Amino acid sequence: MPFPAVDLSVPGLEELGRRRSAKWAGVAPGVLSSTIAETDFPIPEPVAEALHAAIREDDLGYVPSRPAGLGEAFAGFAQRRWDWEVDPGHVRVLPDVMDGLIELRRLLAGSGGLVGFADPAYPPFHRVLPQAGVAVRPLPLAGESTEDPWALDLDALDAALADGLRVLVLANPHNPTGRALPVAELAAIAERCAAAGAWVLADEIHGPLVLPGATHVPWLTVSDAARECGVVLTSASKAFNLAGLKAALMVTAPGAARDAVAALPDRANRAGLLGVVGARAAFEHGDAYLDALLAQLDHNRTLLGERLAAEVPAARWTPPDATYLAWLDLRDLGLGDHPAAVLHRRGRVALSPGRHYGAPGAGWARLNFGTSPDLVEETVRRMAAAL
Ligand SMILES: Cc1ncc(COP(=O)(O)O)c(C=O)c1O
């Protein structure tokens, strides 16, 4: 075996607190950060080796438009993980997924266009997607009275399409709920959007993080309608913990969507070469790491449920299908609309405030369990102590 067994050991809180990334730099010393979607795990050994080699060789210049091997590496990964056949010649490089969403929105929404997304949403969808001449339409989820409360409300989508929705940004798996959208729902969305002439920007950044028991269905495998109207944006950044290195991918199928994105100016030289090097190594050699990671996250998900039930029984949650993010309903804790602020102040534990994800997030918070079991337990212990 060319690389040693997968190491998922996490340092203690003191060492994590010295990290310079947003998750840890954003909290005071001693505060347990369970915020930004980064994990605390080591990166895969083959990725570290590829990054060290690039630095040793002083190979740190600009990213070319078509980085050697990257499209092929992603196509191989997509085939192995999801049985999705990707044409490596049509994998384009972006600095990150948000950059792709912003640029594609500019290109595809048109003046006066409406852009929609499921609400609650990754906070920048609310903040960054509106622009001069483009309004956003947060679309509600089906709701608690329905069989599948976190499904997209298709009547609301129909109404938005009738009002001129031009672009639907569809995060699958969804952040913050961690829900992996079933194929029937994806097909229904595709049919509606294609019939109305709207584009779907399928944000699949969390796709590799589907946990045991669930499946990730890539948008471009859903149907002809999906392939015609959809663009996939994805990245190695979440699963392999490389977000700061800046590289993401845009994928299309032949047809209208591929023709439309051909007009997008090249974004590759805004990406980071280390991001490209890391992504290629992750897609080529990261399967063993990813399998170990998913097993660890599955364990942490169970542990989180047990600890919450024992120590914070008023917290309600649906374990996510995917991601290391838990969307917690804390409305019964009696802490008001901003429970994360109270937990932070009293318990020295930082969760992401639910309200940042949109109006439906009032009284909710997002917890990141992409860390050691010890720190998952400590997170819940601190929440309980704050009560
Ligand atoms: C659904 C979703 N989309 C996009 C992003 C941001 O990705 P990037 O850093 O590639 O812009 C995130 C980050 O957490 C996310 O959860």
The ligand as an ORCA input file, in Angstrom:
! r2SCAN-3c Opt
* xyz 0 1
  C     -24.043     24.587     -0.008
  C     -22.744     25.334     -0.073
  N     -22.409     25.972     -1.197
  C     -21.251     26.650     -1.319
  C     -20.371     26.737     -0.256
  C     -19.129     27.543     -0.402
  O     -18.217     26.879     -1.193
  P     -16.918     27.587     -1.710
  O     -16.029     27.774     -0.540
  O     -16.371     26.627     -2.720
  O     -17.344     28.880     -2.334
  C     -20.674     26.077      0.940
  C     -19.749     26.158      2.075
  O     -20.025     25.735      3.157
  C     -21.891     25.375      1.033
  O     -22.232     24.739      2.151
*
